[in-house]
Amino acid sequence: MVTDKIDVVKKISHRLPVLSDRDGEYYLRQEGHGLLVGAHERDVHLWAEDETPLNFAHEFFPDNIALIEDDLLNAMEWMPCLADAGIIRVINGSMIWSPDSNV
């Protein structure tokens, strides 16, 4: 998810470090004058169990912010400014892993 401009981020004169919460399974990073919240689903929704379609080229799935709702709530505890931030874009893409979890 990418947020709209956040005043407190806009006022900072340096680039913010990346925050990675391994227990919460999300990360935050600065995206312009806003933030990007990246999350990994805990309850994975498989979409190509047998094989990745040959014509698949990293397309996005329909927006579904509910999939990362818990992660967003956790992120808001670390960065309360997220609670009032507007959302510019939700990016719902696949992570392609082999059956043994190697990339």
Phi and psi in degrees as GROMACS dihedral restraints (atoms count N, CA, C in turn):
[ dihedral_restraints ]
;  ai    aj    ak    al  type     phi  dphi    fc
    3     4     5     6     1  -115.7    20    10
    4     5     6     7     1   130.4    20    10
    6     7     8     9     1   -90.9    20    10
    7     8     9    10     1   164.7    20    10
    9    10    11    12     1   -71.6    20    10
   10    11    12    13     1   178.2    20    10
   12    13    14    15     1   -59.8    20    10
   13    14    15    16     1   139.2    20    10
   15    16    17    18     1  -118.2    20    10
   16    17    18    19     1   123.1    20    10
   18    19    20    21     1   -51.7    20    10
   19    20    21    22     1   -46.5    20    10
   21    22    23    24     1   -64.4    20    10
   22    23    24    25     1   -34.6    20    10
   24    25    26    27     1   -71.8    20    10
   25    26    27    28     1   -41.4    20    10
   27    28    29    30     1   -60.2    20    10
   28    29    30    31     1   -33.8    20    10
   30    31    32    33     1   -77.6    20    10
   31    32    33    34     1   -16.2    20    10
   33    34    35    36     1   -77.2    20    10
   34    35    36    37     1   132.5    20    10
   36    37    38    39     1   -87.7    20    10
   37    38    39    40     1    -6.6    20    10
   39    40    41    42     1  -123.4    20    10
   40    41    42    43     1   165.6    20    10
   42    43    44    45     1   -76.3    20    10
   43    44    45    46     1   135.2    20    10
   45    46    47    48     1   -73.6    20    10
   46    47    48    49     1   147.6    20    10
   48    49    50    51     1   -72.7    20    10
   49    50    51    52     1   161.1    20    10
   51    52    53    54     1   -79.0    20    10
   52    53    54    55     1   134.7    20    10
   54    55    56    57     1  -108.2    20    10
   55    56    57    58     1   124.1    20    10
   57    58    59    60     1  -122.6    20    10
   58    59    60    61     1   120.2    20    10
   60    61    62    63     1  -106.1    20    10
   61    62    63    64     1    97.6    20    10
   63    64    65    66     1   -65.9    20    10
   64    65    66    67     1   -34.4    20    10
   66    67    68    69     1   -71.4    20    10
   67    68    69    70     1   -38.5    20    10
   69    70    71    72     1   -83.0    20    10
   70    71    72    73     1    -9.3    20    10
   72    73    74    75     1    57.3    20    10
   73    74    75    76     1    43.4    20    10
   75    76    77    78     1  -145.8    20    10
   76    77    78    79     1   166.1    20    10
   78    79    80    81     1  -140.5    20    10
   79    80    81    82     1   157.4    20    10
   81    82    83    84     1  -124.7    20    10
   82    83    84    85     1   141.3    20    10
   84    85    86    87     1  -149.2    20    10
   85    86    87    88     1   158.0    20    10
   87    88    89    90     1   -71.6    20    10
   88    89    90    91     1   139.0    20    10
   90    91    92    93     1  -133.4    20    10
   91    92    93    94     1    95.3    20    10
   93    94    95    96     1    63.6    20    10
   94    95    96    97     1  -125.5    20    10
   96    97    98    99     1   -99.7    20    10
   97    98    99   100     1    17.2    20    10
   99   100   101   102     1  -126.0    20    10
  100   101   102   103     1  -159.8    20    10
  102   103   104   105     1  -130.9    20    10
  103   104   105   106     1   152.7    20    10
  105   106   107   108     1  -113.2    20    10
  106   107   108   109     1   128.9    20    10
  108   109   110   111     1  -111.9    20    10
  109   110   111   112     1   118.1    20    10
  111   112   113   114     1  -108.7    20    10
  112   113   114   115     1   137.4    20    10
  114   115   116   117     1  -138.0    20    10
  115   116   117   118     1   155.3    20    10
  117   118   119   120     1  -116.4    20    10
  118   119   120   121     1   127.6    20    10
  120   121   122   123     1   -62.6    20    10
  121   122   123   124     1   138.6    20    10
  123   124   125   126     1   -81.7    20    10
  124   125   126   127     1   -43.7    20    10
  126   127   128   129     1   -97.0    20    10
  127   128   129   130     1    88.0    20    10
  129   130   131   132     1   -63.6    20    10
  130   131   132   133     1   137.1    20    10
  132   133   134   135     1  -104.1    20    10
  133   134   135   136     1   104.6    20    10
  135   136   137   138     1   -74.1    20    10
  136   137   138   139     1   140.2    20    10
  138   139   140   141     1  -127.3    20    10
  139   140   141   142     1   -16.6    20    10
  141   142   143   144     1  -144.8    20    10
  142   143   144   145     1    71.2    20    10
  144   145   146   147     1   -68.3    20    10
  145   146   147   148     1   -36.1    20    10
  147   148   149   150     1   -81.9    20    10
  148   149   150   151     1   -43.4    20    10
  150   151   152   153     1  -169.8    20    10
  151   152   153   154     1   153.2    20    10
  153   154   155   156     1   -75.3    20    10
  154   155   156   157     1   128.2    20    10
  156   157   158   159     1   -56.0    20    10
  157   158   159   160     1   139.4    20    10
  159   160   161   162     1   -60.4    20    10
  160   161   162   163     1   -27.7    20    10
  162   163   164   165     1   -91.2    20    10
  163   164   165   166     1     6.5    20    10
  165   166   167   168     1   -78.3    20    10
  166   167   168   169     1   127.9    20    10
  168   169   170   171     1  -132.8    20    10
  169   170   171   172     1    50.8    20    10
  171   172   173   174     1    63.4    20    10
  172   173   174   175     1    39.3    20    10
  174   175   176   177     1   -67.6    20    10
  175   176   177   178     1   162.7    20    10
  177   178   179   180     1   -97.7    20    10
  178   179   180   181     1   153.7    20    10
  180   181   182   183     1   -92.3    20    10
  181   182   183   184     1   167.5    20    10
  183   184   185   186     1   -57.7    20    10
  184   185   186   187     1   145.6    20    10
  186   187   188   189     1   -55.8    20    10
  187   188   189   190     1   137.6    20    10
  189   190   191   192     1  -153.8    20    10
  190   191   192   193     1    80.9    20    10
  192   193   194   195     1   -66.0    20    10
  193   194   195   196     1   -20.7    20    10
  195   196   197   198     1   -60.9    20    10
  196   197   198   199     1   -28.0    20    10
  198   199   200   201     1   -63.6    20    10
  199   200   201   202     1   -28.0    20    10
  201   202   203   204     1  -116.7    20    10
  202   203   204   205     1    17.8    20    10
  204   205   206   207     1   -55.5    20    10
  205   206   207   208     1   -46.7    20    10
  207   208   209   210     1   -61.6    20    10
  208   209   210   211     1   -39.9    20    10
  210   211   212   213     1   -64.8    20    10
  211   212   213   214     1   -39.9    20    10
  213   214   215   216     1   -64.4    20    10
  214   215   216   217     1   -41.4    20    10
  216   217   218   219     1   -63.1    20    10
  217   218   219   220     1   -40.5    20    10
  219   220   221   222     1   -64.4    20    10
  220   221   222   223     1   -42.2    20    10
  222   223   224   225     1   -63.7    20    10
  223   224   225   226     1   -35.8    20    10
  225   226   227   228     1   -66.2    20    10
  226   227   228   229     1   -25.0    20    10
  228   229   230   231     1   -67.8    20    10
  229   230   231   232     1   -36.9    20    10
  231   232   233   234     1   -81.0    20    10
  232   233   234   235     1   -35.2    20    10
  234   235   236   237     1  -130.2    20    10
  235   236   237   238     1    81.1    20    10
  237   238   239   240     1   -55.3    20    10
  238   239   240   241     1   -24.3    20    10
  240   241   242   243     1   -63.5    20    10
  241   242   243   244     1   -17.8    20    10
  243   244   245   246     1   -65.4    20    10
  244   245   246   247     1   -29.4    20    10
  246   247   248   249     1   -61.8    20    10
  247   248   249   250     1   -30.9    20    10
  249   250   251   252     1  -104.6    20    10
  250   251   252   253     1     2.2    20    10
  252   253   254   255     1   -77.7    20    10
  253   254   255   256     1   140.2    20    10
  255   256   257   258     1   -77.0    20    10
  256   257   258   259     1   155.9    20    10
  258   259   260   261     1  -102.9    20    10
  259   260   261   262     1   124.1    20    10
  261   262   263   264     1   -85.1    20    10
  262   263   264   265     1   -43.5    20    10
  264   265   266   267     1  -156.0    20    10
  265   266   267   268     1   140.8    20    10
  267   268   269   270     1  -110.1    20    10
  268   269   270   271     1   128.6    20    10
  270   271   272   273     1  -113.5    20    10
  271   272   273   274     1   117.2    20    10
  273   274   275   276     1  -118.6    20    10
  274   275   276   277     1    94.8    20    10
  276   277   278   279     1  -121.8    20    10
  277   278   279   280     1   172.0    20    10
  279   280   281   282     1   -93.2    20    10
  280   281   282   283     1   154.1    20    10
  282   283   284   285     1  -110.7    20    10
  283   284   285   286     1   121.1    20    10
  285   286   287   288     1   -95.7    20    10
  286   287   288   289     1   113.4    20    10
  288   289   290   291     1  -121.0    20    10
  289   290   291   292     1   145.9    20    10
  291   292   293   294     1   -76.6    20    10
  292   293   294   295     1   164.2    20    10
  294   295   296   297     1   -55.5    20    10
  295   296   297   298     1   -28.2    20    10
  297   298   299   300     1   -93.9    20    10
  298   299   300   301     1    12.1    20    10
  300   301   302   303     1    71.2    20    10
  301   302   303   304     1    11.8    20    10
  303   304   305   306     1   -85.5    20    10
  304   305   306   307     1   146.9    20    10
